[in-house]
Amino acid sequence: MMHDSAPVFAAILAAGSSCRMGRDKLSLSFGGKSPVELSIEAFSAYPISIEGIIVAASAANTEAVKALCSRCLLYTSPSPR
């Protein structure tokens, strides 16, 4: 049986306030790259075609996420406080 392929989107949830950690988790570096950057690279290298990458980011991280991914759809979460 053959199925039509539905569009595939990836989601990166990066809007936490990092209050338990005490500093912004997105500013951490793993091999010189942020967690969001590593996630975008992983989704971009995925063997099936991804229509878009949706990133939920805090207002404080909006510009950093825009700089990392021009094809990302950005959702800015309201401040938790």
Contacts in CASP RR format, 6 or more apart in sequence:
PFRMAT RR
TARGET T0000
AUTHOR 0000-0000-0000
METHOD contacts of the structure
MODEL  1
MMHDSAPVFAAILAAGSSCRMGRDKLSLSFGGKSPVELSIEAFSAYPISI
EGIIVAASAANTEAVKALCSRCLLYTSPSPR
7 51 0 8 1.000
8 48 0 8 1.000
8 49 0 8 1.000
8 50 0 8 1.000
8 51 0 8 1.000
9 50 0 8 1.000
9 51 0 8 1.000
9 52 0 8 1.000
9 53 0 8 1.000
9 54 0 8 1.000
10 43 0 8 1.000
10 46 0 8 1.000
10 50 0 8 1.000
10 52 0 8 1.000
10 53 0 8 1.000
10 54 0 8 1.000
11 53 0 8 1.000
11 54 0 8 1.000
11 55 0 8 1.000
11 56 0 8 1.000
12 36 0 8 1.000
12 39 0 8 1.000
12 40 0 8 1.000
12 43 0 8 1.000
12 53 0 8 1.000
12 54 0 8 1.000
12 55 0 8 1.000
12 56 0 8 1.000
13 56 0 8 1.000
14 26 0 8 1.000
14 35 0 8 1.000
14 36 0 8 1.000
14 55 0 8 1.000
14 56 0 8 1.000
14 57 0 8 1.000
14 58 0 8 1.000
14 61 0 8 1.000
14 65 0 8 1.000
15 56 0 8 1.000
15 57 0 8 1.000
15 58 0 8 1.000
15 61 0 8 1.000
15 76 0 8 1.000
15 77 0 8 1.000
16 25 0 8 1.000
16 58 0 8 1.000
16 77 0 8 1.000
16 80 0 8 1.000
17 58 0 8 1.000
17 80 0 8 1.000
17 81 0 8 1.000
18 24 0 8 1.000
18 25 0 8 1.000
18 26 0 8 1.000
24 60 0 8 1.000
24 61 0 8 1.000
25 35 0 8 1.000
26 34 0 8 1.000
26 35 0 8 1.000
26 36 0 8 1.000
26 57 0 8 1.000
26 61 0 8 1.000
26 64 0 8 1.000
27 34 0 8 1.000
28 34 0 8 1.000
28 35 0 8 1.000
30 38 0 8 1.000
33 41 0 8 1.000
34 64 0 8 1.000
34 68 0 8 1.000
36 55 0 8 1.000
36 57 0 8 1.000
36 61 0 8 1.000
36 64 0 8 1.000
36 65 0 8 1.000
36 68 0 8 1.000
37 68 0 8 1.000
40 53 0 8 1.000
40 55 0 8 1.000
40 68 0 8 1.000
40 69 0 8 1.000
40 72 0 8 1.000
43 50 0 8 1.000
43 53 0 8 1.000
44 50 0 8 1.000
44 53 0 8 1.000
52 71 0 8 1.000
52 72 0 8 1.000
52 73 0 8 1.000
53 69 0 8 1.000
53 71 0 8 1.000
53 72 0 8 1.000
53 73 0 8 1.000
54 72 0 8 1.000
54 73 0 8 1.000
54 74 0 8 1.000
54 75 0 8 1.000
55 65 0 8 1.000
55 69 0 8 1.000
55 72 0 8 1.000
55 73 0 8 1.000
55 74 0 8 1.000
55 75 0 8 1.000
56 75 0 8 1.000
56 76 0 8 1.000
56 77 0 8 1.000
57 64 0 8 1.000
57 65 0 8 1.000
57 74 0 8 1.000
57 75 0 8 1.000
57 76 0 8 1.000
57 77 0 8 1.000
58 76 0 8 1.000
58 77 0 8 1.000
58 79 0 8 1.000
59 76 0 8 1.000
59 77 0 8 1.000
59 78 0 8 1.000
59 79 0 8 1.000
62 74 0 8 1.000
62 76 0 8 1.000
65 72 0 8 1.000
65 74 0 8 1.000
66 72 0 8 1.000
66 74 0 8 1.000
END
